[in-house]
Amino acid sequence: MGRHRARIGAHQRPSPETLSAARLNLHTLGPGEPALSEWASAGLATPDLSAVRAYRLGRVRKALRELDYAGVLLYDPINIRYATDSTNMQVWVAHNPTRYALVMTEGPVVVWDYMTAEHLSAHLDLVDEMRSAVQWMYQFAGEETDRNVRRWSAEISDMIDTYGGGNRRLALDRANPLAVLSLDRLGVEVGNGEELMEIARGIKSPEEIIAMRCAIHACETAMQKMFEAMEPGMTENEVWAVLHAENIIRFGEWIETRLLSSGPRTNPWFQESSSRVIEAGDVVAFDTDLIGAYGYCVDVSRSWIAGGVKPKRRQRDAWEMAAEQIRHNTDLLGPGVTLKELTFKALTSDPDEYRRYSVQYHGVGLADEWPSVFFKDSWDTVGFDGVLEPGHVICVESYVGKLDAPEGIKLEEQVLITETGNETLSTYRLDLQ
């Protein structure tokens, strides 16, 4: 950090008030209870966040050099989190472009925060400077949007002039077309920052896996609380709310979807939780899709039978098919395995008889990530290749919903690619309970 501070100028010195706020930052305060005691009882360590942050920033800069960019400008809050570990109202800023970060390949890391929120990065040693963001979204700028976009692009262009070493290529993960056009007018060549960040985020460090284990343990504890609370007569929303609350209690952050459904709402899949009242004997299927402790995603799925009722034969048959797909397809994972191999070797259901999930595998880290592995019958239209490496974390997906059946089964595991094979990180029992 110090090598850039002297070059930046008047912005770099946090006020005493800012430093005081930094000591109360939620990430500085840490997980707290009950998470810490539960992790200790499970024999889990907590991650060295300084090492996590340094590794992730190093991955971003490695990708910048390999793709020959002067820097990357980030608006996606997941990407900002990955590069800087700085957060602010993550869901809100995902659809309001009021917060952004710039990582220069051979220069500083700068976070432009919403209005007066610069103090939210003051606890981070690898963030060299905090500035107030230029607000050019129409809600805040109105008829002056063009003026504000020009001011914004001039500031970004100046950073590239100062630290780019003559390289005018800038990776950008997402922005309004006005922003891209404004940068173009200033001679900044805008490239695909989404590609760059997916490459950077792909391989997890050992400390990241420690953080992910904590997130998974917290999620699975919340799942058990949800299972214990679930009973006939509750609505799907009431059951789902337990998972959300218990995740937050354990240093989790938010849930990206509300994919919990019951009975006839489980087939086809992708029904979000509703006011439907759960009945005894219903399948209750869900996909956690949550951002948990330390910002790491936990993406696992289970299907249960409500009310302690013995599963019907059709429910058991669908579950056994889904469970076999999970087992078989997990066994295929390992270092050096190609995405094409997974596509054609994975066990799946006949699409003429069963509804399937949208993918067979996908990556996961701070959120769902590259790669996605589709089905062999769609290889020519959406298939692409790649190679798994140690440090990739892959979710193995299965959904089995017979076309003429009233219910479906959803299962999913989260799996680490190791030097010698794979390790299933999710540990919650797979059965119908």
LOMIZA-613674 format. One record per residue: residue in three letters; y, x, z of N, C-alpha, C in turn. Coordinates in steps of 0.02 Angstrom, whole numbers, plus 50000, padded with zeros to 5 digits. Example, Ala and Ser with C-alpha at 12.3 -4.5 7.8 and 13.67 -1.06 7.14 Angstrom:
<rs>
ALA497165066050390497755061550390498355066050390/SER498885064250354499475068450357500025064550394/
</rs>
This chain:
<rs>
MET499405004150000500005000050000500635004350000/GLY500635009650039501235013550048501495016649984/ARG501065018249936501295021649876501725017149833/HIS501695010649842502115006149803502705003449842/ARG502675003549907503205000549947503895003549931/ALA503915010149926504555013449916504855011749848/ARG504445009849799504695008549732504935001349723/ILE504754996949770504884989949759505594988049779/GLY505834990749834506524989449851506614984549907/ALA507124980249901507364976349958506864971049982/HIS506374969349943505924963949962505414966050015/GLN505314972750024504684974650055504654974050131/ARG505194973250166505164973650239505114966650270/PRO504524964850299504474958350333504924958150394/SER505224952550407505644951750466505214951250529/PRO505524952350588505134951450650504834944450655/GLU505184939350631504924932550632504304931950588/THR504334935250530503764935050484503154938450516/LEU503264944150548502714947750579502424943750638/SER502854940050672502614935850727502174930250699/ALA502394927150644501994921950613501334924650588/ALA501334930950563500714933950538500184934550592/ARG500414935650654499934936250709499594929650725/LEU499904924150701499624917550712499314914550650/ASN499254918650597498944916350535498224914250550/LEU497994908950518497324906450533496784911650520/HIS496894915950470496394921150456496424926650508/THR497014927850536497074932750590496734930150653/LEU496824923750668496514920750726495754920550720/GLY495504919950658494784920450647494394914050661/PRO493734914450659493304908550662493344904650727/GLY493384908050783493384904550847492714901450862/GLU492724897050911492104893550932492084886550900/PRO491494883950886490834886450906490524891450857/ALA490884893050803490574897050750490334903850776/LEU490754907350814490574914050835489944914050878/SER489894909450924489304909150967488684907250927/GLU488754902550881488184900450840487944906150796/TRP488404909850767488204915550724487864920950766/ALA488144922350826487844927450869487134925350889/SER487044918950905486374916550924485874917250867/ALA486134916650805485704917250746485614924450724/GLY485914929150761485854936250743486274938250683/LEU486804934450669487234935950612487824940150633/ALA487974945250594488584949150603489164945450570/THR489774947450586490354944950551490604950450504/PRO490934948650449491104953650399491704957950419/ASP491724963950392492314968250396492784965950341/LEU493294962050359493724959150308494144964250272/SER494314969750305494674975050270494264977950213/ALA493604978750226493164981250174493074976150118/VAL493014969750136492964964450086493574964450041/ARG494164964750070494784964550031494854970549985/ALA494704976450011494764982549970494264982349912/TYR493664980049926493154979749873493374974949818/ARG493604969049838493784964049788494384966249746/LEU494884969049777495454971649739495224977149692/GLY494774981349716494494986549672494124983849612/ARG493764978249622493414975049566493914972449515/VAL494464969549538494964966949492495264972649452/ARG495434978049485495744983649449495244987149402/LYS494624987349421494114990149376494074985949312/ALA494074979349319494064975049260494704975749219/LEU495274976549252495904977549215495884983849172/ARG495614989149200495574995449161495084994749104/GLU494514991549117494014990849065494264986649007/LEU494674981549021494924977048970495634979048946/ASP495894984548972496534987348949497114982548958/TYR497204980149020497784976149037498244980049085/ALA498894978649081499364981449128499314978149196/GLY499084971949197499014968349259498734961449246/VAL498624957649300498394950749294498824946349337/LEU499054940849308499464935849342499024929849357/LEU498994927949421498514923049445498874916849472/TYR498644910949449498864904649477498294900849511/ASP497694901749488497114898449519497064900849591/PRO497074896249640497064898449710496424902149729/ILE495874900849695495264904549708495344911749686/ASN495654912849628495764919649604496274923349647/ILE496794919849669497274922949715496924925049779/ARG496504920749804496124922249865495684928449855/TYR495344928649797494894934249785495284940849783/ALA495834940949747496204947249737496604949349798/THR496854944549837497324946149891497094943849960/ASP496644939149964496434935650025497004931750056/SER497504930250016498064926250039497954918950019/THR498094914250066497984907150052498594903150074/ASN498674897450042499184892650061499024886050027/MET498854880950066498754874250041498344874249976/GLN497734876849982497334878549923497244872749874/VAL497084866949899496964861249854497614859049821/TRP498144858849859498794856649832499044861349777/VAL499004867949790499264872549739498804873049679/ALA498194870349684497754870249626498024865849570/HIS498434860849588498724856649535499494856649536/ASN499784860949577500514861849577500654869349570/PRO500914871549513501004878749501501604881549538/THR501534881949604502084884049647501934890649682/ARG501374893849666501154899849701500774904249652/TYR500934910649651500594915049604500594922149630/ALA500154926249602500084933249623500014937649562/LEU500274943649566500214948549512499894954749539/VAL499344956749508499014963049524499134967749466/MET499514972949477499624977949425499054983049427/THR498844985149368498294989949364498464996349400/GLU499064998849388499295005149419499945003949456/GLY499984998449492500594996749527500454992249586/PRO500944988549608500874984649670500504978049660/VAL500344975149718500094968249722500664964049752/VAL500884959049714501444954949735501224947649738/VAL501384944249792501254937049799501914933349801/TRP501994928649754502574924149755502334917649787/ASP502614915949846502364910149882502834904249877/TYR502564898549895502934892249892503524892249940/MET504124891249914504724890449953504794895950006/THR504754894050070504874898850124504224901150158/ALA503694901650119503034903050148502814910350139/GLU503284914850129503104921850118502714924950177/HIS502824922150236502484924850296501724924350292/LEU501464920250246500734919150244500344925050216/SER500694930050190500354936150166500524942250209/ALA500914941350261501164947050299500614950650338/HIS500044947350349499494950550386499054954850341/LEU499194955150276498744958250228499014965050206/ASP498654970450223498874977150206498884978550132/LEU498454975150093498424976650021498934972649980/VAL499294968050011499844964649977500474968749989/ASP500754971349935501324975849942501984972249952/GLU502024966149926502664962749929502564955249926/MET502984951649963502994944349962503674942049937/ARG503674937549888504304934749862504254927149862/SER504824923949854504844916749847504744914949774/ALA504284910349761504094908749692504664905249656/VAL504714906549591505164902949547504834896249531/GLN505174890849548504874884249541505074881249473/TRP504594881149427504744878349361504324872149344/MET503924869649391503584863349377504104857749375/TYR503994852749334504504847649321504694843949385/GLN504234843049430504394839549492504974842949529/PHE505004849549526505514853249562506104855449519/ALA505994855849453506514858549409506844853349365/GLY506494847849351506784842649309507014845349243/GLU507634843649224507904845749159508054853249155/GLU508014856649212508134863849212507474867849208/THR506934864549189506294867849184506324873949137/ASP506614873149078506654878749030507024884649060/ARG507584883149094507974888549125507554892349176/ASN507194888549219506794891749271506204895649242/VAL505914893049188505374896749156505624903449129/ARG506214903449100506504909649074506624914649131/ARG506874912149187506984916649244506324919349270/TRP505814914949273505144917049295504864922449249/SER504884921249184504584926049137504964932649136/ALA505624932449147506014938649149505794942949209/GLU505654939749265505434943449324504744946549312/ILE504294942849281503624945549266503684951249215/SER504084950349164504174955549113504454961849144/ASP504924961149191505214966949224504684970849263/MET504214967249295503674970549331503234974549282/ILE503104971749224502694975249174503074981349148/ASP503724980649135504124986449114504104992049165/THR504144990149229504194995149282503534998649296/TYR502994994949294502354997749317501814998049263/GLY501944995549204501424995049153501295001449114/GLY501725006349121501615012549084501625011549009/GLY502025006748984502065005448912501565000248888/ASN501084998348929500594993248912500914986448924/ARG500974982248873501274975648879500754970048879/ARG500124971748889499594966748890499504964148962/LEU499554957548970499504954249035498954949049033/ALA498484949549079497984944249087498284938649129/LEU498154932349109498414926449143497854921449149/ASP497714919049210497134914649218497294907549196/ARG497894904849211498074898149189498814896949201/ALA499124893249155499834891649163500024886449111/ASN500584883249122500884878549075501034882249009/PRO500944878848951501094882148887501804884948883/LEU502284881648917502974884248917503004891348944/ALA502594892748995502594899349025502324904548976/VAL501784902848942501494907648894501984909048837/LEU502304903848811502794904748758503384909048781/SER503604908048842504164911948868503994919248875/LEU503384920748898503174927748902503114930748833/ASP502854926948786502784929348717503454931248687/ARG503974927248701504644928848674504914935448701/LEU504664937448760504874943848789504414949548770/GLY503954948348725503524953648701502924955148746/VAL502754950448790502174951248833501574948048798/GLU501054951948786500444949548754499984946548808/VAL499884940048806499504936648858498774936248837/GLY498324938248883497604938048871497254933648922/ASN496594933448917496174928748955496034931249025/GLY496454929249073496344931249142495744927949174/GLU495554922049150494954918849176494344923149164/GLU494274925849103493714930349088493724936349135/LEU494304939349143494364945349185494144943949256/MET494374938349284494214936849353493484934849363/GLU493194931449314492474929849320492064936249320/ILE492254941049279491914947549278491994951049346/ALA492604951049371492734954449435492354951249492/ARG492334944649494492054941149551491284941149551/GLY490974943249496490254942349489489824945949539/ILE489954952349553489514956349595489804956549666/LYS489414954049714489634953749783489454960149820/SER489894962349864489764968149906489324966049966/PRO489014970850000488624969150060489044965450112/GLU489684967150120490094963650169490234956450147/GLU490294955350082490374948550057489754944350073/ILE489174947350067488554943650081488524942050156/ILE488774946450198488804944950270489244938750281/ALA489814938550248490264932650253489924926450227/MET489564927150171489224921350142488674918850189/ARG488314923250222487794921150269488104917050326/CYS488694919150349489034915350402489224908450376/ALA489494908150315489684901750286489084897150277/ILE488524900050255487914895950245487654893450312/HIS487654897650363487414895450428487854889750454/ALA488514890350447488964885050469488834878650430/CYS488744879250365488604873350324487954870050344/GLU487434874050354486784871150371486784868050441/THR487184870850486487274867650551487614860850542/ALA488114860550498488454854250483487974849350450/MET487544851750405487044847450374486584844350426/GLN486374848350475485944845650527486304840350568/LYS486944841450582487334836450618487374829950577/MET487444830750512487464824950468486804821250468/PHE486254824950466485594821850467485484818050533/GLU485684821050588485594817850653486024811550659/ALA486604811550627487054805750631486844800150585/MET486514801850530486354796850478485864791650503/GLU486044785350493485584779950510485754773850467/PRO485254769650455485384763550417485964759550448/GLY486374756650405486964752950428487604756950421/MET487554763650415488144767650403488314767550328/THR488934768350311489114769150241489024776350220/GLU488974777450155488934784250129489544788250151/ASN490134785250151490734788750172490684791050245/GLU490414786950287490344788750358489884794750366/VAL489344794850328488874800550332489204806850306/TRP489534806250248489844812150217490394815050261/ALA490754810750296491304813150339491054817850393/VAL490424817150414490154821650465490124828750438/LEU489874829450377489834836150347490524839250343/HIS491014835450320491694838050312491964840350380/ALA491904836150431492174837850496491834844050526/GLU491164844250522490804849750552490914856350515/ASN491044856050450491224862050413491894864750436/ILE492394860350444493054862550466493024865550535/ILE492634862550580492574865150648492324872350648/ARG491904874050598491594880650595491934885250545/PHE492604884850541493004889450501492944888150427/GLY492664882250408492654880450338493344878050315/GLU493414876650250494074875250224494134868550188/TRP493734867250139493754860650107493114859550068/ILE493044853450042492454851750002492694849649933/GLU492404852649881492654851649813492464844849783/THR491924841949807491704835449781491484831149840/ARG491314824949825491024820449875490344817949850/LEU489924822649829489294820649797488764819049850/LEU488814813149877488284810249919488204803049897/SER487594801149883487454794249862486784792149892/SER486664785649890486064782949922485744777549878/GLY485094776749887484734771349853484854771249779/PRO485044765549751485134764949678485714768849651/ARG486144771549694486704775549671486504782849660/THR485874784649674485644791449663485394792649592/ASN485354787449551485094788149482485494783549436/PRO485904786349391485994793449376486404797049430/TRP486414803749424486764807949472487514807949457/PHE487884811049503488614812049501489004805949526/GLN488694801849569489064796649604489344799749669/GLU489994799249680490284801649742490214796449797/SER490274798649860490144794349916490584788049914/SER490304782549940490634776049932490554772049996/SER490774765849991490704761150048490024757850051/ARG489564759850006488894756750008488564757950076/VAL488254752950103487894753450167487184756050154/ILE487004761250188486344764350180485814759950214/GLU485254759050180484704754950205484114759350223/ALA483704757050269483094760650288482654761550226/GLY482404767650216481974769150159482354771650098/ASP483014771450100483414774050044483344781550039/VAL483344784249978483494791249967484234792249979/VAL484404797250019485104799450027485134806650001/ALA485474807649944485494814149911486204816649911/PHE486284823249919486954826049921486964833249897/ASP487564835349878487714842149856488304844449897/THR488234849849937488764851749984489414853649949/ASP489384857849897489984859649859490574861349904/LEU490454864749959491004865950006491234873250005/ILE491874873950021492174880550033492144881550108/GLY491744886350129491594887150199491944893050231/ALA491634895750282491924901250321492104907150275/TYR492674910150290492934915850253493074914250179/GLY493094907750163493254905650094492654905750048/TYR492054907050073491474907450028491154900650018/CYS490964899449956490664893049937489944892749960/VAL489744886949986489044885350000488874879349957/ASP488404880349911488244875249862487494874049863/VAL487284869649908486574867949913486504860349913/SER485914858049894485784850849889485134849249924/ARG485124843449954484524840849985484484833349973/SER483884830549980483774823349976483354821250035/TRP483574816050070483244813650130483054806350123/ILE482604804050166482444796950171482764794250235/ALA483164789150228483524786250285483064782150329/GLY483194782550394482864778050442482174780050464/GLY481974786350450481314788550473480734784950439/VAL480864782150381480354778350345479934783150302/LYS479284781850297478854785850254479064785050181/PRO479134790650144479344790050074478864785850032/LYS479144782149985478744778649936478434783749888/ARG477904781649855477554786249810478024788849756/ARG478424784449727478874786749673479394791749700/GLN479614790849762480084795449792479764802249803/ARG479154802149829478784808349841478644811949775/ASP478444808349724478294811449659478914814849630/ALA479484811449633480104814449607480294820649647/TRP480224820249714480384825949756479924831849740/GLU479284830649732478814836049718478974839449651/MET479174835549602479364838449538479984842849545/ALA480484840349581481094844149592480964850549632/ALA480564849949684480404855749726480024861049687/GLU479574859049643479204863749602479674867349553/GLN480154863649526480654866849482481044872149521/ILE481254870549581481624875349622481204881549636/ARG480584880649655480144886349671480024890649609/HIS479834887549554479684891249493480304894949468/ASN480864891449466481464894349436481774899749480/THR481674899249546481894904649590481484910849579/ASP480834910049570480384915849559480574919749497/LEU480914916649449481104920149387481684924949398/LEU482054924249453482674927949462482534935149485/GLY482934939749458482884946749478483344951049437/PRO483464957249457483904961649419483624963149350/GLY484054963149300483844964549232483604958449194/VAL483534952749227483324946649193483914944049153/THR483784941949091484324939449049484404931849056/LEU484994929549040485124922349042484704918748991/LYS484564921948935484144918848884483434917948910/GLU483174923048945482514922348975482484916449022/LEU482994915849065483004910249112483034903549075/THR483424903349022483494897148984482824894648959/PHE482424899248932481804897148898481204897248944/LYS481234900649001480654900949046480704895949104/ALA481294893449117481384888949174480984882549165/LEU480744880049221480364873849221480864868049226/THR480804863149181481254857549182480874851149164/SER481214845549172480904839049157481004837249084/ASP480574832949059480624830448990481234825848986/PRO481744827548945482344823448942482224816448912/ASP481654815548879481504808948853481234804248908/GLU481064807248966480774803249020481194803649084/TYR481574809149092481944810249154482664812149140/ARG483114810149185483794812849186483774819449222/ARG484164824249197484174830949226484874832449251/TYR484934838049287485594840449307485944843449247/SER486574845149254486964847749197486784854849179/VAL486564858949228486354865849216485724867249256/GLN485394872849238484814874949277485004880049330/TYR485504884149315485744889249362486504889849353/HIS486844892249406487534894449398487694899449453/GLY488194903649440488414908449490488834905149544/VAL488904908649601489314906049655489594911849696/GLY490204910949720490524915949762491044912449806/LEU491684913349789492204909449823492214902249797/ALA491884901049742491784894449712491214895249662/ASP491054889949625490574890649570490854895549520/GLU490414899749491490634905249448490164906049388/TRP490364910749344489924913249292489304916149326/PRO488714915549296488564912349233488314905249243/SER488324901349190487974894949188487394895449139/VAL486824893049160486224893149117486024885949103/PHE486034884149039485884877349019485154876749000/PHE484984872148957484284870648940484104873348872/LYS483464874648861483254877548798483404873048739/ASP483404866448750483534861948693484274861748676/SER484714864948717485424865248700485664872448690/TRP485184877048682485364884148674485834885248615/ASP485704882048559486094883248499486814880748504/THR486944876148550487614873348555488014876148614/VAL487694877248672488064879548730487774885848763/GLY487224888448736486904894248767487284900648755/PHE487254905248804487524911948796487114916648839/ASP487124923048822486694927748856487094932048905/GLY486744935948943487014940348994486434942849036/VAL486584947349082486054950449122486224949849196/LEU485744947949236485834947649309485814954649338/GLU486234955749388486274962249422486234961149497/PRO486024966449534486034965849607486744964149631/GLY486794959449676487454957249699487674950649670/HIS487364948549614487494941749590487194936749641/VAL487534931149650487264925649689487214919649643/ILE486624916749639486464911649590486214905349625/CYS486474899649605486224893249629485694890649580/VAL485124888649607484574885949569484604878349577/GLU484674874749522484804867549523484204863549499/SER484104857649529483624852849502483854845849519/TYR483834841549470483904834349481483354830949441/VAL482984826549474482454822749441482584815349452/GLY482754811849398482854804649401482504801349342/LYS481934798549354481564795349301481974789649270/LEU481954789149204482394784449170482294777249193/ASP481684775549211481554768649231481484767849307/ALA481694773049346481634772749418482304771049450/PRO482304767949509482934766049541483274771749578/GLU482924777349590483204782749630483064789549597/GLY483444794549619483344801349596483364806249654/ILE483134812349641483094817649692483524823549669/LYS483944826049713484364831949700484194837349750/LEU484034843349724483894849249764484254855249735/GLU484434860049777484784866049754484734871449808/GLU484614877549787484604883349832485104888649809/GLN485334892749856485804898149842485444904749852/VAL485424908949799484964914649796485344921049779/LEU485214926349817485504932949804485034937049760/ILE485314940249709484934944949669484964951749704/THR484384954449721484334960749757484114966349709/GLU484054972449735483834978149695483114977249671/THR482714973549708482004972949692481784965949673/GLY482234961049678482024954249661482564949249680/ASN482404944849728482894939949750482764937949823/GLU483274935149854483224932449922483574925749924/THR483234920649946483544914149954483964914150018/LEU484614913550009485074913750065485094907250104/SER485024901650069485014895150102484334894350136/THR484354891750198483734891550238483554884550262/TYR483974879650250483834872950276483214870050241/ARG482784866850281482154864350254482264859850192/LEU481814860550145481894857350080481604850250078/ASP481184848550126480794842350120481214836150129/LEU480884830350121481224823850126481334821750199/GLN481164826050247481244824650319480734819450341/
</rs>
